[in-house]
Amino acid sequence: MNKLLATITYSKKRENLLIFLRNGPKTLEEIRSSLSVTSAGIIPQIRKLEEVNLVRQESKTYALTEIGMIVAEIFNSFSKTIDIVEKYEDFWTDHEIKAIPQHLLNRIYELENSTLIESKMSEIFEPHKEFVDALTKSKKIRGISPIFHPQYPPFFLQLAKCGVETTLILTRDVFNRAKKDYLEIMKKTLSLPGQRLYVSDEDIRVAGTVTDCFFSLSLFFKNGGYDSQKDLESSDSSAIKWGEDMFNHFLSKAKEIKKI
């Protein structure tokens, strides 16, 4: 194994120290306190990192070198990626994650502070309570919907009446179904301020909603069926940014519907 990689990965203390020093130079006391280690336990690990030029001593503090900062950032992302993949292994392996753009899969670690919400079988035809509650607390909603739910058209009309700004991307099939069954409701919704609707002719196989305070992701099974029971949800700022970037990816390929 490469010496540098072995130096980092063969010791959890060195891993933790490298990531901890990303936040700036730290004294030995700060390192001991934050990482819950003794001087005897951590000083040899500091010396190991100094030997490979990842850490240097600056007066009474320890800091990452320029190379150390690069390595620490990459390793931090790698470590977080492993954590979220292991934490929700079944969710990722059972679903069609290739529907998510590759550049976002490469940043999947940004979803580390997410929670997997699972509905009971008796509730699969109802919107997730946590999801609905989050939407009612939001001021701005952006959503991608490749599936049709009959409760959503009137629900989004009510949100629009309350002044919530909403931008939705529907697949062509979902748009046609909604227009057929809820034409008047859709017209009323679009007539209100802050409401925008887009249609995509792409076969989008991922559903997502991002607001000013919340992000939700749901996927299709590998056999093609939509999983209406499981949502990955988060109010973390990095997850919200990830959700915004996913929304903008699909928005760039969709066409705005200004009048129905």
C-alpha positions in Angstrom: 0.0 0.0 0.0 1.1 3.6 -0.6 3.0 4.9 2.4 0.9 8.0 2.7 -2.3 6.2 2.5 -1.1 3.6 5.0 0.0 6.3 7.4 -3.6 7.7 7.5 -5.7 4.6 7.3 -3.8 2.4 9.7 -4.7 4.5 12.7 -8.1 5.9 13.6 -6.4 8.5 15.8 -4.4 9.8 12.8 -7.6 9.8 10.7 -9.5 11.8 13.3 -6.5 14.2 13.8 -6.2 14.9 10.1 -9.8 15.7 9.8 -9.9 17.8 13.0 -7.0 20.0 11.9 -9.0 21.0 8.8 -10.6 23.7 11.0 -7.2 25.3 11.7 -4.2 25.1 13.9 -4.8 23.5 17.3 -2.9 23.3 20.6 -2.1 19.9 22.1 -4.7 20.6 24.8 -7.4 21.3 22.2 -6.5 18.1 20.4 -6.6 16.1 23.6 -9.9 17.6 24.6 -11.7 17.3 21.3 -10.5 13.9 20.3 -10.6 12.4 23.9 -7.0 11.3 23.8 -3.9 11.5 26.1 -0.7 13.2 25.2 1.1 9.8 25.3 -1.5 8.4 22.9 -1.6 11.3 20.3 1.9 12.7 20.1 3.3 9.6 18.4 0.5 9.9 15.8 1.4 13.6 15.3 5.0 12.6 14.6 3.8 10.0 12.0 1.9 12.7 10.2 4.8 15.0 10.4 7.1 12.4 8.8 4.9 12.3 5.7 4.6 16.1 5.6 0.9 16.3 6.3 1.2 18.1 9.7 3.7 20.7 11.0 4.3 22.3 14.4 3.8 26.0 14.6 5.0 27.3 17.9 2.6 25.8 20.4 0.1 24.6 17.8 -0.2 21.8 15.2 -1.5 22.6 11.7 -1.9 20.9 8.4 0.6 21.6 5.7 -0.6 22.8 2.3 -0.5 19.2 1.0 -2.0 18.1 4.3 -5.0 20.3 3.7 -5.6 18.8 0.2 -5.3 15.3 1.5 -7.5 16.0 4.6 -10.3 17.5 2.4 -10.3 14.5 0.1 -10.1 12.0 2.9 -12.9 13.8 4.8 -15.2 13.5 1.8 -14.2 9.8 1.3 -14.8 9.0 5.0 -18.2 10.7 4.9 -19.1 8.8 1.7 -18.3 5.5 3.3 -20.3 6.4 6.3 -23.5 7.3 4.5 -23.2 4.3 2.1 -22.8 1.9 5.0 -25.5 3.7 7.1 -28.2 3.3 4.3 -26.7 0.4 2.4 -30.0 -1.2 1.5 -31.5 2.1 0.3 -28.6 2.6 -2.2 -28.3 -1.0 -3.4 -32.1 -1.6 -3.8 -32.7 1.5 -5.8 -31.8 2.9 -9.2 -29.3 5.4 -8.2 -27.9 5.9 -11.7 -30.9 8.2 -12.2 -29.0 10.7 -10.0 -26.5 12.7 -12.1 -22.9 11.5 -11.6 -21.5 14.8 -10.4 -24.0 14.6 -7.5 -23.3 11.0 -6.7 -19.7 12.1 -6.4 -20.9 14.5 -3.7 -23.2 12.0 -1.9 -21.3 12.6 1.3 -23.1 16.0 1.6 -26.2 14.0 2.6 -24.5 12.6 5.7 -26.9 14.3 8.1 -30.0 12.7 6.5 -32.6 10.4 8.0 -34.3 7.6 6.2 -38.1 7.9 6.8 -40.2 4.7 6.1 -43.9 4.7 6.0 -46.0 1.7 7.2 -47.7 -0.4 4.5 -51.1 1.0 5.6 -49.8 4.5 4.8 -48.3 4.0 1.4 -51.1 5.9 -0.4 -50.7 8.9 1.9 -47.9 11.6 1.7 -45.3 11.2 4.4 -46.3 13.2 7.4 -42.8 14.5 7.9 -42.7 15.6 4.3 -46.1 17.4 4.4 -45.2 19.1 7.7 -41.9 20.3 6.3 -43.6 21.8 3.2 -46.1 23.7 5.3 -43.2 25.4 7.2 -41.4 26.4 4.0 -41.5 29.7 2.1 -40.0 28.5 -1.1 -40.5 25.0 -2.7 -38.8 23.4 -5.7 -39.8 19.9 -6.6 -39.2 17.2 -9.2 -42.1 14.7 -9.6 -42.1 11.7 -11.9 -45.1 10.3 -10.1 -48.7 11.5 -9.7 -50.4 11.8 -6.4 -54.0 13.0 -6.3 -53.6 14.8 -3.0 -50.9 17.1 -4.3 -52.7 19.4 -6.7 -55.2 20.8 -4.1 -52.4 20.8 -1.5 -50.1 23.0 -3.6 -53.0 25.3 -4.4 -53.5 25.8 -0.7 -49.8 26.5 -0.2 -49.9 29.0 -3.1 -52.8 30.8 -1.5 -50.7 31.1 1.7 -47.9 32.8 -0.3 -45.5 29.9 -0.7 -43.4 30.2 -3.8 -43.4 26.9 -5.7 -41.5 25.7 -8.8 -42.3 22.2 -10.0 -40.8 20.0 -12.6 -43.2 17.3 -13.8 -42.6 14.6 -16.4 -44.8 14.7 -19.4 -46.9 11.8 -18.3 -47.5 13.3 -14.8 -48.3 16.7 -16.4 -50.9 15.1 -18.7 -52.5 13.2 -15.9 -52.7 16.2 -13.6 -54.1 18.4 -16.4 -56.7 15.8 -17.3 -58.0 15.4 -13.7 -57.1 18.7 -12.0 -57.2 21.3 -14.8 -59.0 24.0 -12.9 -56.9 23.6 -9.8 -53.7 23.8 -11.9 -55.0 27.0 -13.6 -55.9 28.6 -10.3 -52.5 27.7 -8.8 -50.5 29.1 -11.8 -52.5 32.3 -11.6 -51.2 33.1 -8.2 -47.9 34.9 -7.6 -44.7 32.9 -7.3 -46.0 29.8 -9.0 -44.0 28.2 -11.8 -44.4 24.9 -13.6 -42.0 23.1 -15.9 -42.4 19.9 -17.9 -39.6 17.5 -18.8 -39.7 15.0 -21.6 -36.9 13.1 -20.0 -37.7 9.9 -18.2 -36.8 11.1 -14.8 -36.3 8.3 -12.3 -35.8 10.2 -9.1 -38.2 12.4 -7.1 -36.9 15.2 -5.0 -38.1 18.3 -3.1 -35.9 21.1 -1.8 -37.1 24.1 0.2 -35.5 26.9 2.2 -35.3 24.6 5.2 -35.7 21.0 4.0 -34.6 18.4 1.4 -36.3 15.1 0.5 -35.2 12.4 -1.9 -37.0 9.2 -3.0 -36.1 6.7 -5.7 -37.3 4.0 -8.0 -36.6 0.3 -7.4 -34.3 -1.4 -9.9 -37.3 -3.2 -11.3 -38.8 0.1 -12.3 -41.4 0.5 -9.6 -41.5 3.7 -7.5 -40.7 3.3 -3.8 -43.5 5.2 -2.0 -42.4 4.1 1.4 -38.9 5.4 1.8 -37.6 9.0 1.7 -34.2 10.3 2.6 -34.8 13.6 4.4 -32.6 16.3 5.9 -32.7 19.9 7.1 -28.9 20.2 6.9 -27.5 23.0 4.8 -25.2 20.8 2.8 -28.1 18.4 1.9 -30.3 21.4 0.9 -27.5 22.7 -1.4 -27.2 19.2 -2.9 -30.9 19.2 -3.5 -30.8 22.6 -5.1 -28.1 21.4 -7.5 -30.1 18.3 -8.4 -33.2 20.4 -9.0 -31.3 22.9 -11.2 -29.8 20.0 -13.2 -33.3 18.8 -14.3 -34.6 22.4 -14.6 -32.0 23.2 -17.2 -33.6 20.5 -19.5 -37.2 21.2 -18.8 -39.7 23.6 -20.5 -41.7 26.2 -18.6 -45.5 26.0 -18.9 -46.8 29.6 -18.6 -50.4 28.9 -19.5 -52.5 25.7 -19.4 
